[in-house]
Structures are given as structure tokens and as C-alpha cells.
Amino acid sequence: QVQLVESGGGLVQAGGSLRLSCVASGNILRINYMGWYRQAPGKQRELVARIDSGGDTNYADSVKGRFTISRDNAKNTVNLQMNTLKPEDTAVYYCNAHILLYRNEFWGQGTQVTVSS
């Protein structure tokens, strides 16, 4: 059906950078919005950033000015450039996409981001 596969997580020191990527594959005609969520231990999953098919973006206040989301519609990919990382950014990051064909959202398996102080 539809698969979302993330890559790019890892361990980094505070102040460092990471770039997450997500590729959507399967029976996809058009993706409405794509985004990144994260879930830290003991906390609810929260929106980090989202981008629609026209390129409009929105970010969580906690990452504004540090993270940048981008997408390539032709390749069904979404990226998250994360700069000036903080220990509180430590979480499992999930890719999310709303596929118009199914009028439904799909999720990736998650990728761990750990920021050491």
C-alpha cells in the first residue's frame, strides 16, 4: 500500500546538527501534507514541523529558527534539517504523510535522535 521510511537519526552533541529524510513509496498519486512528529519518553507525540504541497510550512515554537522542513514532490520525500540541537530535542522522530488517494495519514517506523549535553 504505502510505506514511509525514515533515515538520518543518531547521536549528536548539543549544538550539533542532524538531517532526517523520509521517502514515501507505494500506490501514491498525490501527497497533501508531509510532516515530522516526535515523541520523547513519557510524553505525548507532538508536531515538530509540517509542509503542504504548495510549500507552506508550520513549526512548533520550540524548534522555530533551528529546524527547517523541505520536500521534493517529484520524489515523495520530506527532509528535516535540525541545527543547534538541544538535549530536549531527544526523541523518536516520526515521518507523517496525508495521502489524498486514501484520505488518510500514514506513519513511518520512527528514527531515534539523541542529543547529549
Secondary structure, DSSP 8 states (H G I E B T S, - for coil): -EEEEEE--EEEETT--EEEEEEEEES-S-EEEEEEEEE-TTS--EEEEEE-TT--EEE-GGGTTTEEEEEETTTTEEEEEE-S--GGG-EEEEEEEEETTTTEEEE---EEEEEE-
